[in-house]
Amino acid sequence: DSIASSMAEEAETTPVVAEGGDAPAAEAPVVKKEEVAALDPMTALKEVLTNALISDGLKRGLHEVVKVLDRETAHLCCLASDCNEPAYTRLVKGLCHQNNISLLMVPTGQELGEWCGICKIDEDGNPRKVRSCSAAAITNYGRESDALTFLLNYMKKNAKAQ
């Protein structure tokens, strides 16, 4: 105990010296990741999907998505624009329209699959073996974030335009 406390006191009183100089090093400003990148709808959606996946509020695939759309427990639905099954897209779009659930179109199923966590992540944090996902629905947004606020405002603007 006495050794640990003396080391802690020494660390508190020892000034940090910059390399090659006698002046203390300046603290680097902490910049949030969200402030660096300007938010666009797809970037915000990626973060919201990640938060929903963490909080177990993300449903992926036709069967799960149709169940939550039919029960009206989904807050938001995502559909891949490159989905090549017309019956599939008509069903998801129809249920969203019938139950007043917001629908966002994602450019590709590969992107949606990556954002929904249907992939392996290597040591460097890069996704590999990404599986395509044609539809996903959010039942629980998870934590509040700037991306969620941006996305909800974006959906309200687009709902008024249609």
Stockholm file with secondary structure:
# STOCKHOLM 1.0

chainA/1-162         DSIASSMAEEAETTPVVAEGGDAPAAEAPVVKKEEVAALDPMTALKEVLTNALISDGLKRGLHEVVKVLDRETAHLCCLASDCNEPAYTRLVKGLCHQNNISLLMVPTGQELGEWCGICKIDEDGNPRKVRSCSAAAITNYGRESDALTFLLNYMKKNAKAQ
#=GR chainA/1-162 SS CHHHHHHHHHHHHSCCBCTTSSSBCCCCCCCCHHHHSCCCHHHHHHHHHHHHHHTTCEEESHHHHHHHHHTTCCSEEEEETTCCCHHHHHHHHHHHHHTTCEEEEESCHHHHHHHTTCSEECTTSCEESCCCCSEEEESCCCSCCHHHHHHHHHHHHHHHHC
#=GC SS_cons         CHHHHHHHHHHHHSCCBCTTSSSBCCCCCCCCHHHHSCCCHHHHHHHHHHHHHHTTCEEESHHHHHHHHHTTCCSEEEEETTCCCHHHHHHHHHHHHHTTCEEEEESCHHHHHHHTTCSEECTTSCEESCCCCSEEEESCCCSCCHHHHHHHHHHHHHHHHC
//
